[in-house]
Amino acid sequence: MTSSPTAQQRLDDWLAHCERLHPKEIDMTLARVAEVRKRLGLRFEAPVVMVAGTNGKGSTCAMLESIALHAGYRVGLYIKPHLVHFQERCRVGGAPVPAESLIPHFEAVEAARGELALTYFEFTTLAILHRLAAEPLDLVILEVGLGGRLDAVNAIDADCMVITSIDLDHTEFLGSDRESVGREKAHIMRAGKPVIVSDPMPPASIAEFAAGIGADLRQLGRDFTYSGDRQQWQWAGRSRRFSGMAYPALRGVNQLLNAAGVLAVFEALYERLPISAQAVRTGLAMVELPGRFQVVPGQPALVLDVAHNPHAVAALAQNLDQMGFFPRTHVVFGAMADKDLGQILERIAPLVDVWHFTDLPLPRAAKAAALAEQFESLRRAGRLKAPADVQSFQHAAPMDALEAAAAAADPADRILVFGSFYTVGGVLQQGLPRISAGGGATQH
């Protein structure tokens, strides 16, 4: 007698079905999603905040969620990609929804799509939006994926938009300069609605687009500002102020930029969603986001970061530099083949003593051998400011690489796992790894 499939297995079957539906992984258009959304009658009663940008989206969404939760609101969040389980992408009340609760919504999208072949991202986005719309929510937070103009999330009309940092990524879809990328992101704006820009030096295309459609542009440095010292920071907007705040629990050099944008969102939505200063303080103090400069104390120390483009890796290098002295830094790195791998390696190489390159379990990923070859080529060409005795190794999976790094590390060293979500997720499959110098790594 065969046992019935678990909810996780049934969800995995649906995800496999979504992967088979469309010949392309990315097929840029809003037409299919807009049509299925219409057939589903999908809409939200609660205020919707949409978050786009190159880096900082996840941190911004996490801070928005944490503050609103601590203000007593019921929050729905769509965030991506996931680290371990797909249902991490759909959060209600501060926690991922159960796998079984998503299945009826995959069934609803399947019934509504009819003859339309949705991509994996389109289908799963619609299923999660349908799941969130079934909840009694006070706030909906939606993270935009690639770009903005033709991203599936942009089929929803938001009440407030956020654009975080703008940098080059996915250039084959978004353009080869910041002005082009900014223009793509700007299409999440809606006429008359507030749009928060937390990039301190945004491309001019964002303001031009806002003016063209009559959006209420709120720009860092003009409509809201922040300042701080080593102990605390303060924020001032058009009509509200917060002072004497502790720094956000999320580590990193750019988190005040993200937090400043988050407070500008709550100022813009204050009439519908009032937030107290205490909720702001508690929400920022308690916010969590796995894999964003996540430091796991121990001997050696472990750092997890999903930085996978040059802009994010430059911030990661700065954060690592501010951690203090470690005799040696061991790195586990895996990434997609279409990333600017040369720039990524160049920006972090001066801090790395030992590289552990890893394969990842999907076709788009660069093989460990190719990463090692590119590293050696850059080193021979004099493009890497790497230690003279730098070493490199190759592994079949992230956990294999982490075990090797831990086995070779001394207690005073540090280990960094960074790159793709699949790299960090690969060492979190069974929970947070337990590291022991010279003894490898185990999961618990």
N, C-alpha and C positions, 0 to 999 in steps of 0.2 A: 504494500500500500504506500503510495507516494504522499508525502505531506504537502499541504497547500503552501503556495509561495508566500513569503513574508511581504509586508507592505513595502519594505525597502526593495525587494526583488521586483515587485510589480511596478514600482516607480522606475527602477533601472530599465525594465522592459519598455516603458513609455519613452524614456530618454533615448534608448536604442532606436525605437520607432521614429522619433523626431530626427535622428541623425540620418535616417535613410530617405526621408521624404523629398529632399531637394538636392539637386546635383552639386550645388555650391554651398560652401560653409558661410560665405558672406555674399549676399546679393542685394546691393544697395537700392532700396526703394521703400516707400511707406505705403504704397497702394494696397498690398496684400494685407498688412496688419490693420490698416484703417478699415478695410472691408470686413474683416473678421470681427474686429472690435464692434462695428456697427451691427453685425448679425447677432453678436452676443449681448447687445444692449449695455455694454460695459461703461460705467461711469462712477465717479466718487462724489459723495456728499461732503466729506471732510476736506479741509484745505490740502492741496497737493504741492509739495516742494520738489522740484526737479534739479538734479545736481550733475553738471557736465564739467569737463576739463581734462587735462592730460594727466596730472598727478594731484593728489590731495582729495579726490572724490570720496574714497572710502573713509578717510579720517573725518571729513566734513559730515558725511551721513551719520557716522557713529556719534559725533558730538551733538548733532541735531536730535538724534534719537534719545541719547542719554539725558539731555536737558529736559526734553518734553516728558520723558518718563518720570523724572524726578519732580516735575510740576504736576504730576497726577494724571497726565493724558494717556490715552490708549493709542499706541503708535504702530503703524504698519510700515515696514521697510523692505524695499527690493534692492539688494546689493549684490555685486558680482565681481569676479567669478568666485566660486567656492573653493575652500582649501581641502576639505575631505568629503563632505556629503552635500549633494545638490540642494537639500532643503535649507542649508545655511543661507541661501539666496533670498529666502522669504521669511521675514521675522515679524512676529506679532507680539506686542507686550514685552519686547526685549529679548525674545527667545526664538530660535528657529521653529517653524511649524512642524508637526509630525509628518512623516512621509505619507501615511495613509490619508491625511487631510488634503493632499494635493491631487490625488488620483481622480476624484470626480471632476476637477477643473481641467485636467488633461482630456478627460472624456468629453467635456463640454466644448473645448476648442476643436477636437477632432470632429464632433458632430457639426459644428458651425462652419468649418473651413470648406466643406464640400469638395469642389474640384481644385481648390487653391493649394499649391505645393509650398508650404511655409518652410523657411530655414529652421534649423535647430534653435537659434536664438529667438526668432520670431515666435515660434510655437511655445517655447518655454516662457518667454516674456508674457505672452497673452494668458497662459495658464496661471502664472503667479499673480498678474493683475486681477484676473477673475477671482482668484482665491482671496486677495486682499479686499476686493470690492464686496465680498460676502460678509465681511467683518464690520461690527459697529466701531468705527475708528474716529479719533479726534484729529489725527494728522497722518498723512501719507507721504513717505519720502521715497523718491524714485531715483536711482543712480543710472545715468545715461551710460551706454557702453561706448562703442566706437563713434567718435564724432558727435553729431547732434542732429543735423538737418535730416538725415535719412535713417537715424537710429529708431528701432522699433518703439522705444519708450516715448518718442516724440509724437506718437499718435494720440497721446493723452494731452489735454490742455491743463497746464499747471497754474497755480495761483501765485507762485513765487519761484524764480529761477536762480540758480547759483552757477557761476562759471569760476572754477578754481584756476590753477596755473595753466598757462598755454605754452606748449613746447612741441617739438617735432616727434611724432609717432604715427605709425600707420600711414606713412607718406603716400603710398600708392592709392589710398582712398581719400585722404584729407588735404593733400597738397604738400609742397616741399618747402614752405616758409611759414612763419608764425601768422602772417596776415591771412593766408589761406585757411590755416587751421582755425584761427579765431572766427573767421566767417562761417565755417561749418558749425562750430559750437554755438554761435550766436543765433542760429535758427531755432533754438529751443525757446527763445523769447516770444512773448505774446503782447499785443498792443495794450497799453494802459496798465500792464502788470509790472510789479517790481522785479528787477533783475540785479542780483548782487554779484559784483566782480571783485574777487579777492586776490587776483594777480596784481602785484604792485606796479608792474609795467606792462599793461595789456596791449595787444596790437590794436592799431587805430580802427581796424575793421569792426571791432565789437561796438564801439561807440557809434560808428557810422550806421551800423545795422539798427541799433537801438533808436537812433534819431529817425531813421527811415520809416520805422513802423510805429513810433510813438510809445516805446516801452519806457518805464520809469527806471532809468539806469542809476544804480547806487554804487559808486566807485570808491575803493579803498584809497585813502589819502585826500579825498574830496568830500564824500558824504559820510564816511566813518573812518575813524583813526584809532590807533592803539599805541601804547608806550608802556615801558616797564623797566624795572631794575632786577637785581638778582633774586629778590624775594617775592615780588608780586607785580601784577600788571593792571592796567586800566584801559577802558574802551569808551569812546564817545561816538554817538551817531547823530542823526538829524535832531532828535528830540529826547533821546534817552542816554543815560550814562551808567556804567558799572565801574566801580573802583575797588582797590584792595583785594583783587582776586588772586588766588593761587594759580600756578601754571597748570595747564591741562595734564592729565595723567598720561596721555600719549606722548612718547618721547620724540624728540627731533627738532631740527632747526626751523622747520616751516609750520609747526603746529599753531603758533600764534596767528599767522596769516589765515589759516583755516578757521581758527576759533573766532577771529574778528569777523570773518564772513558769516559765520553761524549766528553771531549776535545781531548782525545786520538783518538776517532773515527774520529773527524773532521781533525785531523792531518793526519791520515791514508788515508782519502779520499780527501785531499786537492787539488790534481791535477784535480779531476773531480768536486769537490764541494767546491771551495774556500770560506772561512768564515772570516769576518773581526773581529777585536777585539771589535768593537762597537756592532756587532751582538751578540757576546758572552756575553758582559756585559748586553745588553738590554734583551736578551733572558733569561738569568738566573734571572734577576731582575723581569721579568714579568711572569715567568712560574707558572702555576696553575695545581693542581691535587687534585680533591675532595677526601676526605676520607683518606688522608695520613697525619697524625698529623695535621689535619685541625682545627684551633682554631677559634671559633666564639666568638668574644668579647661580653660581656653582664654581667648581674647580675642575676643568676650565669653565669660564663663562660661555654662554651660548647666545648668539644673536640671530634672530629670524627676520628677514625683510624681503618683501616681494618687489623690490626695485628692479625694473627690467627695461628701462630706457635711460639714455645718458643723463637727462635732467634729474631723475629720481636717484640714480647712482651717485651723482655729484653730491646730493644732499646726504645720502647714506655715508659717503666717504667723510663728509664734514662731521656727521654724528659720531662715526667711529673715532675720528681724531680727537673728539672731545671727551671720550670715555676714560682717558687716562692711559697709563703705560701698561702694555702687555709685552712680554718678551717675544712672543711669536703669535702671528695670526694665521689660522688655518681656514681655508675657504672651500665650501661646497657650492658649486655653481652649475646651473643648467638653465637653458633659455631657448626660446623659439629661434629658428634659423633666420627669420626675417627681421630680427632686431639689429640695431647698429652695434654689433658685437665689438668692433674695434674701439669705438668710443667708450663703451662700457668697461672694457678691459683697461684702457688707458687711464680712466679716471680713478680706478680703485687699486691698480697694480702697486703703487708705492707703499700701500699699507699691508700687502699680502706676502707672507713668507712661503706658504705651501698651498697649492691649488689642487682641489679634488673635483675634476670635471665629471659630470654625470649625464648619462642618457636619460630621456624622459619618455613616458609611455604614449606618445602620439606622433603622427607622421610629420607635423610641422616643426617638431623640435630639432635643434641641432644635436648631432651625435657628439658624445664626449670626445671622440677622436678628432672631430672637426674643430671643436673648441680648443683642444690642446694644440692642434696644428696652427690655428690662427694665433694663439698666444705665442707660440715659438716664432712664428713669422714676424710678428710685431716686435718681439724682443730682439731678434737678429737685426731688424731694420732700425733699431735704436729708438723706437716710438714708445717704449714702456720704461718708466722710471721704477724698475723692479729691483729688489735686493739682488746682489750678485749671486747669492747661493739659493735663489728661489727654486722650488721643486714643483713638479706637476705629476698628477696621477689621473687615471681614467677608471670610471666605474659604470656598472650597468643600471644602477638605481640610486636615488638620493639617500636612502637609508644605508646602503652599502658604503657610500661615500662618507656619510657621517660617522659610521662605525670606524672606518679607517682613519679619519681625522682625529677622533677621540683616542684611538689606540696610540697614535703618534704624539699626542699633545701632552705637555706638562701641566700640572695643576694651575700654574700662574698664567697660562696661555688663554687665548680666546678662539672660539670657532664661530664663523659666520656662515649661515646658510642663506643664499640669496638668489634672485633671478625670477624665473617664472613662478606663478602660483603652484604649478605642478611640482616644482622643486621644494618649496616650503611645505606644501601639502603632503609631499612624499615622506617627510620625516614626522608628520603629525597624524598618520593614519591610525595609530593605536593610542593617541594621546601625546602629551608633551614628552619628548625624549628625556631619559635620565642619563646624564653624561658622567663618566668617571675617567680621569686622566690615565692613559695607559691601559684602560680596561674596556674601551669601546663605548657603545651607546645601546641602551635598551628603551623600549617604549612601555608606557604604563598608563 
